[in-house]
Amino acid sequence: MLTNQANQYGVVQIALHWLIALTIFGLFGLGLWMVELTYYSSWYLTAPDIHRSIGVIVVSLMILRLLWRLANPKVVPLATHKTWERKLAHVTHALMYVLILLLGISGYMITTAKGQALQVFDWFSIPAISFGIEYQEDIAGDLHEIFAWSLIGLAVLHIAGALKHHFVVRDNTLKRMLP
């Protein structure tokens, strides 16, 4: 099924979930690696270009995922989920959505701080908007790093919860997000 059902996520939601999740961990690793590159590395300019371009795609997919989620039936929590688990899962998901959007905004602000457009591969560019913030690149860079670590921390919490339900509680929480 393409769309969500009351007891199972649809293939579109599942595909977007895993594609975004794996790409975010890849972007995080790429980000950690590229900030250590020296000016003389052949990747010094290429790695940030790839990071930015994939970041734009991830934010676009996240917006698509949010719209798809809003347009589809809500998957009902399992009876094994305690009230506090449901609330924690809801807050964690909401924070992850917000953090991905904030990462996109802060990344855009880093890239466009000096008035240059954000080039997405060689496909298109997103024009710079002047925010008039002194030290914009530095401030946005610091925020970008905080948002990235926060997102990874929440993702680890999310993964731990899914694994707990799969291996300890032994319910279908994880299976519902698998094809």
N, C-alpha and C positions, 0 to 999 in steps of 0.2 A: 504494500500500500504506500502510495506517495504521501498521503496525509496522516496526521496523528489519529489514533483511536483512543478511547477512554483508558485502555490498559496497555497501550504500546505506542511508541513514537514511530512516525512514518519515516520512510527512507530518506526524504529530503532533510528532515530535521536531524536524523542520525548522521547523514553524510556531512552536513554543515558542522555538526558538533565535532566530529573526529577530524575533519579537515582543518577547522579553526584551531582546535586544541593542539594538534601536532605541529601546525605552522607556528603557533605562538611559542612553543618550546624551542622550535628551530630558530625563530627570530631572537629569542632570549639568548640562546647559545651564540648566534652570530653577533649579537650586540656585545656580549662579553668579550668575544674574540676580537672584534674590530676596534674596540676602544684601546686595545693594547698594541695595535699596529703602528709601526713607525712610518715616517714620511717616505722612507726608501723602500717600503714594501710595495710589491706590485698590486696588492689588494687595497692599498690605502684609500684610493678613490672608488674602486669597484665595489668593495664590501658595503660601504654606506649606501651606495646607489641601489644595490640589491635589497638591502634592509628596508630602505624607504619605500621602494616599489612594492615589495611584498607586504609591507605594513599597510599601504593604501588598499591593497586587495583584501587583506584580512578585515580591516575596518568596514569595507564595503560588504564583505560576506557577513559580518556581524550584524550590520543594519538589515541585510536581507533576511538573516536568521531571526532577528527580532520581529520583523514584519510577518514572516512566515509563521512564527510562533503565535502572534496576535490573531492571525487569520485562521488558525487551526483549532480544533477542539483541544481542550486542556486534558493532559494525561492525569488521571486521578492517582493520588498517592496510594501506596499499598497500605493495607491494614496494619502491617508490621511496623510502619513508620510512627514513631512517637511524635507528639505535638512539638516538642522542642527540636526534634530532628527536621520536621517540616519547616519550622520557622528558620532554623539555621540554614537549611538548604535554600530557602527562598532568599534570605539575606545574602548568602554567598553568591548565588547566581546573579542577583541584581548588582552586587558589587563588581563581579567579574565583567558584566556588560558595561558598567560605567567605566571601569578601569581601562577596558579596551578602547572605548571612545576617547578617554582622556589621554591614553598613549598616542592615539592618532592625532589629536589636537596638539599635544606637546611636541610630537615629532614634526608636525607641520610647522610649528613655531620655531623649532630649531633650524629647520631647513630654510625657511623663508625670512629669517631674521635680518638678512642683509638685502632683502628685496628681490632675491632670485626666486623663480618659480620652482615648484616641486615637480621634477621630471619622473614620470612613472614608466620605467624601462624606456623604450623609444616609441611608446604608444601615444601618450598625451602628457600634457603638463597641467598642473594646478597652479593658477596664478597666485602670487604672493599678496597678502593683505597686510597693510601696515598697521601694526598694533601700537606703535609709538612707545614701546616699553624699553627703557634703558636696560642694557645687559640681557635682552630677551633670549638670546641663544644660550647663555649660561643658566639663567633661571629655568627656562624650559628644559634644558638638559638635565638639571638637577631633579626637576619634577618627573621627567621621563624615566629616570633611573628609579626613583621612589615608586612610581606607578608600576614599573616592570617587576620589581622585587615583590611588591604587594600582590600583583596578579599571580605571580608564580607561587607565592605563599598560599593564596586562596585556592589555586589549582591543586596544590598538594593536599590541602584539606579536603577538597572535593574528591580527589582520587582516593584518599584514605577512607572517606565515607562510603564510596562505592565499593571498595574492597572489603570493608567491614560488613556491608550488607551481603556481599557475595559469599565471603568465606566464614563469617561468624554467625550472622543472622540467617544466612542461606535463603534469602528471598530473591525475587526477580528484579530488584532495582537495577543492577548492572545489565542484565539480559535484555531489559526493555530498551536499552540504548545501543544494542548490538543488532546488526542486520540479520 
